[in-house]
Amino acid sequence: MLSARAFRQLISIGHLTLIDPDGNRHECLGSCDGPRATVRILDRSLDRRLMLNPELAIGEGYMNGGLVLEEESTLYDFLDLCMVNIGSVREGTMRKLLAGVRGIRAAIRNWNPVHLAQGKVAHHYDLSDELFDIFLDSDRQYSCAYFLNPDDDLETAQWNKKLHLAAKLNLKPGQRVLDIGSGWGGLSLFLASLVDDLQVDGVTLSREQHAVSNRRAEEAGVADRVRFHLKDYREVEDQYDRIVSVGMLEHVGPRHYDEFYGQVNRLLRPEGVAVVHAVGVFNRPEPQNQWMEKYIFPGAYTPSLRQQFTAIENTRLFTTDVEILRQHYAETLNRWRLRCAEEKDRIVAMYDERFYRMWEFYLTACETAFRHGSLMVFQIQLAKNLYAVPQTRDYIADFERRWRGRGATTLRQVAGSDMGRKPPLPDAPQETEEPRRA
């Protein structure tokens, strides 16, 4: 069995059992204890594809039912086992050749001019409203939450994330804010609820998100100062005091980082501050996983900090703060995955069994990647001058502390709109003496 040979080379930690289509068992034993999983291969053609291109074949095999988990093993068990072993793989000639081909292909796919960008966004973000309501929080925050305590629920952790970003923006009454990649509008509405007379513009390329965002602003009675536009960020021409971008940089692509930060620099006023929140890699960047590229995020790319700083250095922006969120996204994805599992029948009824397995694979693979250090989230704060924010980080904690003990009546009315589908946001989490970091 060809795939058994490949997995034996991979597995140095833990234990994988492969059962071939004839029922024969192939044991792949690591030299030390670790995760365990048992997988049955039902599709004979999958064996060769697992050998030649495992990162695409594993996902497709699971989606199509040719690869199934056995003996009480779960998909998480299997992908956890794979991810914990990825770092020990030695790069042979064939692997390097395949990586080179992937790099050429990615260079083409990551080209993201204005006229192509909307189609790539629509592939993922214009899916059914009902699907996103199933697994996201009531404010539809489709990005990494912020867990002050490991037992925070999703609503609390997403509230924490929005407050953390607001604190880093160092907002003042009457300022103009641009939200690049504004999603369903939750962050923009949240910011407008915190600070008096804040004027917020959000831009998105998703028609569905654009419609929902403007409806929420109307329902909240703030459409006069919170506006959403179906527009590429490169088409924005106004000037802003603050710019925030959450989960959008991953869709920019390395060929466009200079363009992105150059536009941020042009749009910021002299005393301006920007915060960029994105998924990144700890080590050297590589082309996106082929399965993820094909089925989930076409044209996306996971950046490194080095790439960001190189592009930032080409502008006149100052990097004033950087924070790395390590396991926060793993915890976020865990909660999304469990919510989907609870509503499996609904998702299958909306689409089909194959779609559910695709979505389950996406969430599980991403969670295990964050668990084992392949991925992280970074928040970069930028300013037009050295004095735009205080000289120490105390102002961030002070801002959060002022809000953390308050009731969230205003936030429910403005930023916590449940869009008619879920219960309202809880009260602002109560401050503890020594919050434990996730």
N, C-alpha and C positions, 0 to 999 in steps of 0.2 A: 504494500500500500504506500504510494508515493507521499501522500500527505502525512503519514505516520513518520516517515523519515524527516520531513521538514519540522514537524512538531518536536521530535526528539532532539533536534539541534537547538530548538528554541527553549525547551523546558529545562531550566537549571534549578528552579525553585518550584516546589509543589509536585502535583501528580495529575496527569491528564490520561484518561482512558478513551481511546477511539474504538468504536465498533463499526466495522465495515459492512457493506450491503449483504455480505454472506454470513454475518453474525460473528465473525472472528474479532477477538479483542486484541488491541495493540496498546501496550502500556508505555507511557512516556514519563519516566521518573526523574525528578530533579535530585540534586545531591543534598538538599536540605528541605525541611518541612515548609509548607506553604499552602496556598489554596488548592482545592481538589475539584475536578469536574469530570463528568462522563458524557461524551458526545457520540451520537450515532449518525453515520453518514448513510442516507437513503438513496441519494442520487449518485450513480457511478461516475458520471461526467464531472462531478464536483471534486473528485479526488485529485485529478491533474490540475484543475484550476486552483485548488488550495495550495498546491506545490509552487505554481508559477506566480500567482498573484493573490496571496492570502488576504490582504487588506480589503480587496474588493470581493473575493469569493466567499469569505466568512459571512459578511453581511448579506450578500445575495442568497447564499445557501440558507441562512436562517429565515430571511423574508419569504423565500419560495418553498420552504418546507423540506428542503433536501438535507438540512442539518438540524437535528433536534437534540434536546437535552434529555438525559436518561438518569435513572437511579436517584431521583430527588435533587439532581443538580439544577441550578437555575442559570439563566443567561448571565446574570451578574457574576455567578461563580466562575463561569467560563471566561468572560472578558476580564475579570479581576485576575485570573490566572495568567492570561495572555499579557496583560499590561505589566504585571509585576516582573515578567521575564523579558520584556522588550529591550530593556537596557543592556542585557547580557548578550544580545545577538551580535555576532561577528559579521562584518560586512565583507562578503565575498565578491568576486568579480561580477557575477550575475546580479546580485543585489545593487551594486554600484551602477551597473548598466541600466537597470530598471529605474533607479533613482534619477539618473540623467535624463531618461525619457520623460519621467514625471515632471522634471524641472522645465523641460522645453514645453511640454503641454501646459503646465501651470502658467508659464510666461504669457502664453496666448490667452488662456482663460482669465487671467487676472487683469488683462487690459479692460478698463472700465470707464470708457468715455460716457458722456451724458446720455447719448442716444441708446446705449445698451444697458445702463444701470437699472432702469425701472423694470425691465423684464426679469432680471436676476432677482430683484427684491420680491416681485410678485410671485415667483415660484414658491416661496416659502410663506411670506407674510399675508398673502391673500387667500389662505386656506379658510375653512369654515370658522365663523365666530364661535360656534358651539364647541369646536375642538379646543380652542385656546381657553375658553371659559372652564373647561373640564380640569385643566391642570395648573393654570396660572392663579395668582392671587386675585382678589376682587378689583384691584386697580390695573390688572393686566401688565405687570412689570415683567417683561420677557428678557431679563438680564440678571446678573449675579446679585443675590441679596446679601445682607450684612448681618451676620449672626453675632450679637454681643454675648449671647449665651448659647451653648450647644442645643438646649431644648427650646429655643425660640421657634414659634410656628412661622409659617411662610408669610402671613400677613404682617407680623411684627418685624421680621427680618427685612422685608421689602420697605416697610416704613422707616426702619433704621437706615437703609441704603439711601433713600431719598433725602433724609435729614442730613446724613453725612455729606452728600454732594452739595446740598444747600449751604452747609457750614463752610465747605472748601471754597465755594463761590464768593463768600464774604459779602452777601447781598446787602444792599442799602435801598431805602424807599425811593421810588421814582425811577429806578434804573430800567434799562432795556436789556432783555435777555433773549438770546437765540438758542434754541434747542435743536441741534443737528441730529436728525434721525429720531424724531419725537414719538414714534410708535403710536400707541393709542391715547397719548396725551396726558398720561398720569403724572409724569414728572413736571411738565409745564404747569399743570393745574396746581400741583402741590407747592411749587415755588411761589406761584401767585397768591396762594393762601397764607403764606408765612410772612410776607413783607408787603407793606402798604404801597399802593400805586405802582406795583411792578407791572411792566409791559412785557409780555412774552410772545415771541414768534416761534412756532415750531415748523420744521420742514420734514417731509417724509415723501418717499416715492411709492408707497403703498396706497392705492386708491381706497381700499377697505379701511385702513388705519386713518386716513385723512377724513373720511366721512364720519367715523366714530368719534374722532377727536373733536371735530367741530360741533357735533351733536352734544357731546358732554359739556363743552364750554357754554353752549346755549342753555342747556338744562341747569347749569350751575349759576347762570346769570352773570358770567364774566366774559362773554364773547367780545365785549368792547375793548378788553385789554389782554385777552389770551386768544391768539389767532393761529390757525394751522394752515399751511400752504402745501399743495402738491407740487413740489419743486425740488430740484437738485441743489445741494448746498452751494455748488459752484455758480449758481444763477442768482444767489442772494447779493444785494448791493448795498443795503443799509449798514449803518454803524451801530455797534452794541457795546454796552458796558460789561456784559458777561456773556460767555458762550459755554454751553455744556453739550457734550456728546457722549451718549451711553450706548455701547453695543453696536456702533455704526462703523468704527474704524476697520473692523474685520472684513467689511465689504468694500473698502477703498482700494486695497491691493498695493503692493510695494512700488509699482510703477507710478503711483499717484500720491505718495506720501508728501513729496515736496509741494505738490499742488494743494493738498489738504491743509497743511500747516501754513502755507503761503496765504491761503484764503482766510484762515483763522486770524492771521496777522493783519490782513487788510480790513477785516470786518471789526476788529477790536478798536475801541477808542483808546486814547493815550493812557488812561488809568485802568484799562480793561484787564480782566482776569478770565481765563478759560480752564475748564477741567475736562479731560478726556479719559473715559472709562472704557476699557476694552479687554477682551481675552487675549492673552499673549503666551509665549513659550519661554521657559526658563533657559533653554540652551539655544543652539543655533536653529534658525528657522528652516523649515522644509515645506515643500508643496503640501497642500491639504490632502488628507486621506482621500483616496480615490472614491471610496464608497460614499463618504460624506459629500464630496464634490458632486457626485452623480445624482444623489437622491435627496439631499437636504439643503445644502447651501452652494449652489453653482456659482463659481467665480469668487468665492470667499477665500480668505488667506489669514492665517494666524501669525501676527507680527511678533518681532522681538523688540526689546527695549533699545538695543543698539540701532536698529533701523529707525526707531522714532527719534532718538537723539541726533542721529545723523541728519535727518530731515529738519528737525527743529533748529539745529545749528545753522542751517541754510537760510533761516529767517532771522528777524531781530527780536524774537521772543526769548524770554528768560524762563528756564525751568525753575520753579519756586518750591515744588514739593512733588515727591513720588511716594506712592504707597503700593505695596504688593499684597493682594488678598490671595491667600494660598488655598485653604480648604473651603472657603465660603461658597464657591460655585459648586463644589462637590455636594455640599449640604443642600443647596438650592435644587440641583438636579435630582438628588435623592427624593426630595419632596414632590417634585414634578412627576418622577417615575412612579412613585407609589400612588399618587392621585390618578394617573392614567390606568394603573393596574386595577384600581377600585372601580373604574368606569369602563373596563374593557368592552363589555357588551354594547355600551352606547357608541364607542368608537367604531367597533366592527359594524354596527348598524348604519353608522354615518358613511363609512367607506367600505371596508371589507377586512377579512382576516390578514391579508398580506400587508395592507396599510398599517394595521395595528402592530404587526411584528416589525415593520420598518421603523415606526415611531418608537417602539420599545427599544430597538437596537440603538437608535440614535441617542436616546437619553441615557441608556446604560453605558454605552461606549464612552460618551463624554464624561459621565460621572467617574468611571474608573480611570480615565486619563488624568482628571484632576486629583484623584486619590493618590496616584503614584508619581506625581511630579512632572508629568509631561506638559501640563498646562497650568496657567495661573491667570489672575486678573490684575491689571495695573491701573492705577489712577494717576495721571500726570496733571499737575497744575502748572499753568503757564501765565505769564504776565507781560505787559508791554514795558514795564519799568520795574526796577528793583524794590520800589517802595509801595507797590500796589496792594500788598498784603502785609500784615504784621511780621515782625522778624522772628517770632517763635510760633509754634503750632498751638499754643494755648487757646487762641481765639476759636479754633475748631471745636475743642472740647467745651469751651464756654458757651458757644452757640447751641450745641446739642443739649447741654445741661439746662439751658433756659427753657427748652421745649419738652424735654423728656418727662418731666413730672406733671405736665399740663394735661387736662382733658382735651380730646380731639374733636370737639363739637364742630368747630370751624373747618377742620380738615375733612370731616365726614361730608360736610355740605359742599365743599369746593373740590378738594383733591381726592376724596375717597368715594366718589360716585361709583356705585356698584353696577352701573350700566344696565340696571333692571334684571340682573341675573343672579347676584350673590348677596349675602349679608354685607352691611357696611363695614368699613375698617374698624378695628377695635380702638379703644382709647390709646393715646400715646403711651408706650411702655413706661412703667415706673422705673425711675433710676434706682439702681442697687449700689451698695457701698463700693464694691469692687467687682465690676462686671467681668466675667470670664470670656476671654476671646476664643472664637472658634478656631 
